[in-house]
Amino acid sequence: MTLLWGALTIALISISGSNVNGLQYTPFISAPVSGSGCALLLNGGRSSSFDYNINLLRGSAVPYHTGQTCITYDAINAAYIDARKRIDIAQQKGEWKPEEVATVGELLLDISIQLARTYGLSYEEIEKGLPLIDTSKTLIAEACPPVFTNVECRPGKYRRFDGLCTNLEQPTWGAANQPFQRLLSPLFADGISAPRISVTGNDLPLSRVVSRTMHPDEGYHDHAGTVMIIAWGQFMDHDYTLTGTPLDPINRNDPEECCHRPPHLKHPYCNEIYIPDDDYFYKLFNVKCVDFVRAFPGVRPGCKLGSRNPFNTLTGVIDANTVYGVTEKFARKLRTGYGGLLRMNPVFSEYGLKDLLPLKLDIPDEGCTRPNRSMFCFEAGEIRVNEQLVLTCMHTLLAREHNRLATGLAQVNPHWDDETLFQEARRINIAIVQHITYNEFLPILLGKDIMQKFGLILEKEGYWDGYDPTVNPDVIDAFAAAAYRFGHSLLPTVVERWSKAHKFIASKRLSDLIRRPYDLYRAGVIDEYFMGLMNQVAQAMDDSITQEVTNHLFKKVGARFGMDLVSFNMQRGREFGLPGYMEYRKFCGLPAANTFEELFGSMPNETVRKYSTIFEHPNDVDLWSGGVSERAVPGSMLGPTFACIIATQFSYSRRGDRFWYELPNQPSSFTPEQLQEVRKAKMSRLICDNTDLIDTIQVYPMVLPDHELNPRVPCRSGVLPSIDLSKWAEFPTNSHQQPYISNFAYSPFLTGKK
């Protein structure tokens, strides 16, 4: 795709002594530049009235090379000054919030758009050329947050909450508030920012039309996977990705309202999902529009210029920020300040039952639908903890595990202070999350062959020396906006509760549990939900999606309709500038299709036929839609395109993480004995240790029980060994003190679950 703007030019701005937001700028005395004054040389001579006039006034001509165009530092500075007239950038000393990062992102995008128009830049020049400009030699440098330019790193034993310094050479790699990394250059309608359109130049079919045509609720079931796959998958998704977007200013809950506002009062990021008049469902309620806002533009490291690039407010590495948060300040808020413990709510202590998560008191309506003012949701490390009750259960499980580890470590090392206990428990908890993800979740999702091909199989013993400082662990845009949303296909219509005897008790509609986790305030109910998660069959991995999320998502109390998650997926991918499904097939080494007929075999015939009725060309098919419609790879739950994107992400997350739990020779490395203990971690052990009533469980809860392949075993059986925390014992010595030997130093830490 080569998009050329007409060589629109900006008139010479009179900038002698311009003052913008207190900024004094004197023309022709620019930041230090190379002798020619060129920030970027482009092939092909193009006139720029700006630079031509500048040089006439100077009385000299910039020595352009023949047949080349020079983007000068002066032109960039002028674009900066012009942009500052429209955009107020945040002045922040401490931690940057997403909306503050966005102000700098908007400024850089505005400058990039101005330069693209001024110089008539092609698509390639926007993508490959603009990011080469050294903005530290321009006025942009004064607006660039320090966190994007000069971060100093010192190797340490514990990772930072914000992910900075995961890579010592590239400190921002893997950090929070970084742009998503792109596997493929983006496709914007205007080459720089406008959402993707058809390859024919027409509009793509409405997101809702794709949703209702291609992804109806057929209700097929998979015959091996349990709903626990979805629970862990979403929990891990919220360890990875949260796109920075404008939120409504009052409770920061839903996107900004767009549909019911006149144009002059709409948020500039509004990108509503329009509903066709003949919609089988929404026409019943006269709904014509669903609110949706675009993602904020991000800030590239070094405040580089280029096309719009959304950013991730979470870290790009697997670090259990679901439990601990992504800022030091918030992590402190989650802690008790003693014994290394997280704050919890001992609501059932009189019954001898384990704690729940603490109440969310500061912004009680954030991410939560409250029936009355006396009812509160839960607080955890990640803001979406209350998004649906199953996710809240997973958050509770891992918070309990942290406190269980901290308590055990305190018994083994009574001399450790609160900070040491907290950080060591956190370090082990992160390792458990990493191990379960790669040892239980990914093999079911991807299958052994794909695991092997992408280097995802864990070592059985010894260290894995696979850290590669040239690998960027930042989250891939196609992973966040499409591929890792595969789980939407697996979602059940109802969520079941089962007894400790593995008998069905009751169920609730999924839409009634979204943002309403209040069932957990009934004693013993969380255990029943966990029993349900490992006994209920997941939906099949296919293009059928339950109406619970295509018609009833985030439904308000008493309402008869909600939003459409599938439309959200399509709309998000388009506004991210994700190329279509076909481009990712090619990236993954699969054959392309220039006609719909060529897709036969890759997906069901009826699916291909339906695509041909709503899309003009196979290249237009959205990545999420095409990805969930593919036939699965043998031994995998996923089709080849999604398997490729997801495996690539998890490969980056392992190879690009300096704190990865299997690594040797790092300050954060476990001893060989400790590493062998971490390898004992299992999802089943996690559930046994952190629930009250469950005493039998299948070895692998993400798969239905099977007498031979996946038997149910007692929690106290040797089949599910516990991590022996005595391997973390330290013996402080000094001249006045005998070595202190804990009673727990030489015996495995007992979990209390018998």
Residue pairs with C-beta under 8 A, 6 or more apart in sequence:
1 123
1 187
1 191
1 199
2 122
2 123
2 124
3 122
3 123
3 190
3 191
4 120
4 121
4 122
5 116
5 117
5 120
5 121
5 190
5 191
6 120
7 46
7 47
7 119
7 120
8 117
8 118
8 120
9 47
9 48
9 49
9 50
9 117
9 118
10 49
10 50
10 78
10 79
10 82
10 114
10 117
10 118
11 49
12 49
12 50
12 53
12 54
13 78
13 81
13 82
15 25
15 27
15 78
15 81
16 26
16 27
17 24
17 25
17 26
18 24
18 25
18 81
19 25
20 81
20 84
20 85
21 84
21 88
23 81
23 84
23 139
23 142
25 77
25 81
25 139
27 54
27 74
28 54
28 57
28 58
28 74
30 37
30 73
30 74
30 77
30 138
31 73
31 77
31 137
31 138
31 139
31 141
32 137
33 39
33 73
33 137
36 62
36 63
36 70
37 62
37 70
37 72
37 73
37 74
38 62
38 70
38 71
38 72
38 73
39 71
39 72
39 73
39 75
39 76
39 133
39 134
39 137
39 138
40 70
40 71
40 129
40 130
40 132
40 133
41 65
41 68
41 69
41 70
41 71
42 68
42 69
42 70
42 71
42 119
42 121
42 125
42 129
43 67
43 68
43 69
44 67
44 68
44 69
45 64
45 66
45 67
45 68
45 69
46 69
46 119
46 120
48 69
48 71
48 75
48 118
48 119
50 74
50 75
50 78
50 118
51 62
51 70
51 72
51 74
51 75
54 72
54 74
54 75
55 61
55 62
62 70
62 72
64 70
69 119
71 115
71 119
71 133
73 137
73 138
75 115
75 118
76 111
76 115
76 133
76 135
76 138
76 139
76 140
76 305
77 138
77 139
79 110
79 111
79 114
79 115
79 118
80 107
80 111
80 138
80 139
80 140
80 143
81 139
82 114
83 107
83 110
83 111
83 114
84 107
84 143
86 110
87 103
87 106
87 107
87 110
88 103
89 103
89 104
89 107
89 143
90 96
90 99
90 100
90 101
90 103
90 104
92 100
92 145
95 162
95 327
95 328
95 329
96 145
96 147
96 177
98 177
98 244
98 296
98 311
98 313
99 244
99 246
99 296
101 145
101 177
101 244
101 296
101 298
101 299
101 311
102 244
102 296
102 297
102 298
104 143
104 144
104 145
104 148
104 299
104 303
105 296
105 297
105 298
105 299
105 309
105 311
106 296
106 297
107 140
107 143
108 140
108 297
108 299
108 300
108 303
108 304
108 305
109 192
109 193
109 297
109 308
111 140
111 305
112 126
112 130
112 192
112 305
112 306
112 307
113 192
113 193
115 121
115 130
115 305
116 125
116 126
116 130
116 191
116 192
119 125
121 129
121 130
121 191
122 191
123 191
126 191
126 192
126 306
126 307
127 185
127 186
127 306
127 307
130 304
130 305
130 306
130 307
131 300
131 304
131 305
131 306
133 304
133 305
134 302
135 141
135 144
135 302
135 303
135 304
135 305
136 144
136 149
136 302
136 303
140 303
141 149
141 303
143 303
144 299
144 302
144 303
145 299
147 164
147 172
147 175
147 177
148 172
148 299
148 300
148 301
148 302
148 303
149 301
149 302
149 303
151 164
151 165
151 171
151 172
152 171
153 164
153 165
153 168
153 171
154 165
155 168
155 666
155 667
156 165
156 667
156 668
157 423
157 427
157 667
157 668
158 423
158 426
158 427
158 668
159 166
159 317
159 319
159 430
159 659
159 668
160 166
160 328
161 321
161 324
161 325
161 326
161 327
161 328
161 330
161 331
162 175
162 176
162 177
162 315
162 326
162 327
162 328
163 174
163 175
163 176
163 315
163 316
163 317
163 319
163 326
164 171
164 172
164 175
165 171
166 173
166 174
166 175
166 315
166 316
166 317
166 473
166 656
166 657
166 658
166 659
167 173
167 174
167 469
167 472
167 473
167 656
167 658
168 469
168 658
169 469
170 301
170 469
170 472
172 178
172 301
173 316
173 472
173 473
173 474
173 656
174 315
174 316
174 317
174 472
174 473
174 474
174 656
174 657
175 315
175 316
176 312
176 313
176 314
176 315
176 326
176 327
177 244
177 298
177 299
177 311
177 312
177 313
178 298
178 301
178 311
178 312
178 316
178 474
179 298
179 299
179 300
179 309
179 310
179 311
179 312
179 474
180 298
180 309
180 310
180 311
180 312
180 474
180 475
180 476
180 477
180 480
180 481
180 576
181 472
181 474
181 475
181 476
181 477
182 309
182 476
182 477
182 478
183 476
183 477
183 478
183 584
183 587
183 645
183 648
184 478
184 579
184 583
184 584
184 587
185 579
186 307
186 308
186 309
186 477
186 576
186 577
186 578
186 579
187 196
187 577
187 578
187 579
187 580
187 583
188 194
188 195
188 196
188 307
188 308
188 577
189 195
189 196
189 197
191 307
192 307
192 308
193 297
193 307
193 308
195 271
195 294
195 574
195 575
195 577
196 204
196 573
196 574
196 575
196 577
196 578
196 579
196 580
197 203
197 204
198 204
198 615
198 616
198 617
198 620
199 616
199 617
199 619
199 620
200 616
200 617
200 620
202 616
204 574
204 615
204 620
204 622
205 614
205 615
206 273
206 274
206 275
206 276
207 273
207 564
207 566
207 567
207 568
207 570
207 571
207 574
208 273
208 274
208 275
208 276
208 279
208 282
208 290
208 564
208 567
209 276
209 614
210 566
210 567
210 570
210 614
210 622
210 625
211 545
211 550
211 564
211 566
211 567
211 570
212 279
212 280
212 281
212 550
213 610
213 613
213 614
214 543
214 607
214 610
214 611
214 614
214 625
214 629
215 543
215 544
215 545
215 550
215 566
215 625
215 628
216 544
216 545
217 493
217 544
217 545
217 546
217 547
217 550
218 542
218 544
219 493
219 539
219 544
219 546
220 539
220 540
220 542
220 544
221 537
221 538
221 539
221 540
222 490
222 537
222 538
222 539
222 540
222 541
222 637
223 537
223 704
224 703
224 704
225 444
225 490
225 537
225 538
225 637
225 702
225 703
225 704
226 533
226 534
226 535
226 536
226 537
226 538
226 701
226 702
226 703
226 704
227 390
227 490
227 492
227 495
227 496
227 532
227 533
227 534
227 536
227 537
227 538
228 533
228 534
228 683
228 701
228 702
229 441
229 444
229 445
229 487
229 490
229 538
229 702
230 390
230 487
230 490
230 491
230 492
230 538
231 390
231 391
231 393
231 394
231 533
232 394
232 436
232 437
232 440
232 441
232 683
232 702
233 441
233 445
233 484
233 487
233 490
234 390
234 391
234 394
234 487
235 322
235 391
235 394
235 395
235 398
236 318
236 433
236 437
236 441
237 484
237 487
238 314
238 322
238 382
238 384
238 391
239 314
239 318
239 319
239 320
239 321
239 322
239 382
239 433
240 312
240 314
240 316
240 318
240 475
240 479
240 480
240 484
240 649
241 312
241 314
241 475
241 479
241 480
241 484
242 312
242 313
242 314
242 382
242 383
242 384
243 295
243 310
243 311
243 312
243 313
243 480
243 481
243 572
244 295
244 296
244 298
244 310
244 311
244 312
244 313
245 255
245 269
245 293
245 294
245 295
245 296
246 255
246 256
246 267
246 269
246 293
246 296
247 253
247 254
247 255
247 256
248 254
248 255
248 256
248 257
250 365
251 363
251 365
251 366
252 363
252 366
252 367
253 365
253 366
253 367
253 368
254 291
254 554
255 291
255 292
255 293
256 267
256 269
256 270
256 291
256 293
257 291
258 266
258 267
258 270
258 271
258 272
258 289
258 291
258 292
258 293
259 272
259 288
259 289
259 290
259 291
267 293
269 293
269 294
269 295
269 296
270 291
270 292
270 293
270 294
271 292
271 293
271 294
271 571
271 575
272 289
272 290
272 291
272 292
273 289
273 290
273 291
273 292
273 564
273 567
273 568
273 571
274 288
274 289
275 282
275 283
275 287
275 288
275 289
275 290
277 283
277 288
279 287
281 547
281 551
281 561
282 288
282 551
282 561
284 561
285 560
285 561
287 561
290 563
290 564
290 567
291 563
292 567
292 568
292 571
294 575
295 310
295 311
295 572
295 575
295 576
296 310
296 311
297 308
297 309
297 310
297 311
298 309
298 310
298 311
299 311
300 306
300 309
307 577
308 577
310 477
310 576
312 474
312 475
312 480
313 326
314 321
314 326
314 382
314 475
315 321
315 326
316 472
316 473
316 474
316 475
316 652
316 653
316 656
317 473
317 653
317 656
317 657
317 659
318 430
318 433
318 434
318 437
318 653
318 657
319 430
319 659
320 381
320 398
320 426
320 429
320 430
320 433
321 381
321 382
322 380
322 381
322 382
322 385
322 394
322 395
322 398
323 342
323 380
323 381
323 395
323 398
323 399
323 402
323 426
323 429
324 331
324 334
324 381
324 426
325 331
325 333
325 334
325 381
325 382
326 381
330 381
331 381
334 342
334 343
334 358
334 379
334 380
334 381
335 341
335 342
335 343
335 418
335 422
336 342
336 343
337 418
338 418
339 406
339 407
339 410
339 418
339 421
340 406
340 409
340 410
340 416
340 418
340 419
340 420
340 421
340 422
340 423
340 424
340 425
341 402
341 403
341 406
341 407
341 421
341 422
342 399
342 402
342 403
343 358
344 355
344 356
344 357
344 358
344 399
344 400
344 403
345 355
345 356
345 357
345 358
345 359
346 355
347 355
347 356
347 521
348 354
348 355
348 356
348 523
349 355
351 523
352 692
353 523
353 524
353 692
354 400
354 690
354 691
354 692
355 400
355 403
356 378
356 396
356 520
356 521
356 526
357 378
357 379
357 380
357 385
357 392
357 395
357 396
357 399
358 378
358 379
359 376
359 377
359 378
359 379
360 366
360 368
360 376
360 377
360 378
360 379
360 386
361 376
361 379
364 370
364 376
364 377
366 383
367 377
367 383
367 384
367 385
367 386
367 387
367 515
368 377
368 386
368 515
368 516
369 514
369 515
369 516
369 554
369 556
369 557
370 376
370 377
371 516
371 518
371 557
375 518
377 385
377 386
377 515
377 517
378 385
378 386
378 392
378 395
378 396
378 517
378 520
379 385
380 395
380 399
381 395
382 395
384 391
385 391
385 392
385 395
386 392
386 515
386 516
386 517
387 514
387 515
388 510
388 513
388 514
388 515
388 517
389 495
389 513
389 516
389 517
389 519
389 520
389 529
390 495
390 513
390 529
390 533
392 517
392 520
393 520
393 526
393 529
393 530
393 533
396 520
396 526
396 690
397 530
397 686
397 687
397 690
397 691
398 429
398 433
398 686
400 690
401 429
401 432
401 686
401 689
401 690
402 425
402 426
402 429
403 425
404 689
404 690
404 751
405 424
405 425
405 428
405 429
405 725
406 421
406 422
406 424
406 425
408 725
408 744
408 749
409 416
409 421
409 424
409 425
409 725
409 728
410 416
410 421
411 725
411 742
411 743
411 744
411 749
412 725
412 726
412 728
412 729
412 742
412 744
412 745
412 749
413 420
413 421
413 728
413 729
413 730
413 742
414 740
414 742
415 730
415 732
415 740
416 424
416 730
424 728
427 668
428 678
428 723
428 728
430 659
430 661
431 661
431 670
431 678
431 681
432 678
432 681
432 686
434 660
434 661
435 458
435 661
435 678
435 679
435 681
436 681
436 682
436 683
436 686
437 650
438 456
438 457
438 458
438 650
438 654
439 458
439 681
440 682
440 683
440 700
440 702
441 702
442 451
442 456
442 650
443 451
444 637
444 702
444 703
445 636
445 637
445 638
445 646
446 454
446 456
446 636
446 637
446 638
446 643
446 646
446 647
447 633
447 634
447 635
447 636
447 637
447 643
448 457
448 635
449 633
449 634
449 635
449 636
450 456
450 633
450 636
450 643
450 644
450 647
451 457
451 647
453 647
454 647
454 648
454 650
454 651
455 466
455 651
455 654
455 655
456 647
456 650
456 651
456 654
458 464
458 662
458 679
459 662
460 679
461 676
461 679
462 672
463 662
463 663
463 664
463 669
463 672
463 675
464 660
464 662
464 663
465 663
465 664
465 665
466 654
466 655
466 660
466 662
466 663
467 655
467 656
467 657
467 658
467 660
467 663
467 666
468 655
468 656
469 658
471 652
471 655
471 656
472 652
472 656
473 652
473 653
473 655
473 656
473 657
474 652
475 649
476 645
476 648
476 649
476 652
477 576
477 578
478 578
478 584
478 623
478 645
479 645
479 646
479 648
479 649
481 569
481 572
481 573
481 576
481 578
481 623
481 624
482 569
482 573
482 578
482 622
482 623
482 624
482 627
482 642
482 645
483 623
483 624
483 627
483 641
483 642
483 645
483 646
483 649
484 646
484 649
485 569
485 624
486 541
486 627
486 628
486 637
486 638
486 642
486 646
488 545
488 549
488 565
488 566
488 569
488 628
489 539
489 540
489 541
489 542
489 543
489 544
489 545
489 628
490 538
490 539
490 540
490 541
491 510
491 539
491 545
491 546
491 548
491 549
492 510
492 536
492 538
492 539
492 546
493 509
493 510
493 546
493 547
493 548
494 507
494 508
494 509
494 510
495 507
495 508
495 510
495 513
495 529
495 532
495 536
496 504
496 505
496 506
496 507
496 532
496 535
496 536
497 504
497 505
497 506
497 507
497 525
497 528
497 529
497 531
497 532
498 504
498 505
498 528
498 531
498 532
498 535
498 536
499 505
499 528
499 531
500 527
500 531
500 693
500 694
500 695
500 696
502 531
502 535
502 696
502 705
502 712
504 535
505 528
505 532
507 532
508 519
509 548
509 552
510 546
510 548
510 549
511 548
511 549
511 552
511 553
511 555
511 562
513 519
514 553
514 554
514 555
515 554
519 525
519 529
520 526
520 529
524 692
524 693
526 691
527 691
527 692
527 693
527 694
530 687
530 691
530 694
531 694
533 701
534 687
534 697
534 698
534 701
534 702
534 705
535 704
535 705
537 704
539 546
541 628
541 632
541 637
541 638
542 628
542 629
543 603
543 604
543 607
543 625
543 628
543 629
545 565
545 566
549 564
549 565
549 566
550 564
550 565
550 566
550 567
551 561
551 562
551 564
552 561
552 562
553 562
553 563
553 564
553 565
553 568
554 562
554 563
555 561
555 562
556 562
566 624
566 625
569 622
569 624
569 625
570 622
570 624
570 625
573 622
573 623
573 624
574 622
578 622
578 623
579 623
580 619
580 620
580 621
580 622
580 623
580 626
581 621
581 622
581 623
581 625
581 626
581 627
581 641
582 592
582 593
582 618
582 619
582 621
582 626
583 619
584 623
584 627
584 641
584 644
584 645
585 591
585 592
585 593
585 626
585 640
585 641
586 592
587 644
588 640
588 641
588 644
588 645
589 644
590 602
590 640
590 641
591 598
592 598
593 599
593 602
593 618
594 618
595 618
596 608
596 609
596 611
596 612
596 618
597 608
598 618
599 608
599 611
599 618
600 608
601 631
602 630
602 631
602 639
603 626
603 629
603 630
603 631
603 639
604 629
604 631
607 629
611 618
611 621
615 621
623 641
626 641
627 638
627 639
627 641
627 642
627 645
628 639
628 642
629 639
630 638
630 639
630 640
630 641
630 642
631 639
632 638
632 639
633 639
633 640
633 643
636 643
638 646
654 660
658 666
658 668
659 666
659 668
661 670
661 675
661 678
662 675
663 669
670 678
671 727
673 727
674 727
674 728
677 723
677 724
677 725
677 727
678 723
680 721
680 722
680 723
681 723
682 699
682 700
682 720
683 700
683 701
683 702
684 697
684 698
684 699
684 700
684 701
684 713
684 715
684 720
685 720
685 721
685 722
687 694
687 697
687 701
688 694
688 695
688 697
688 715
688 720
688 751
688 753
689 722
689 751
689 753
694 715
695 714
695 715
695 716
696 712
696 713
696 714
696 715
697 712
697 713
697 715
697 720
698 704
698 705
698 706
698 710
698 711
698 712
698 713
699 710
699 711
699 713
699 719
699 720
700 710
703 709
703 710
704 710
705 711
705 712
713 719
713 720
715 753
716 753
716 754
722 748
722 749
722 750
722 751
723 749
724 748
724 749
725 744
725 748
725 749
726 744
726 745
726 746
726 747
726 748
726 749
729 742
729 744
729 745
731 739
731 740
731 741
731 745
732 739
732 740
733 739
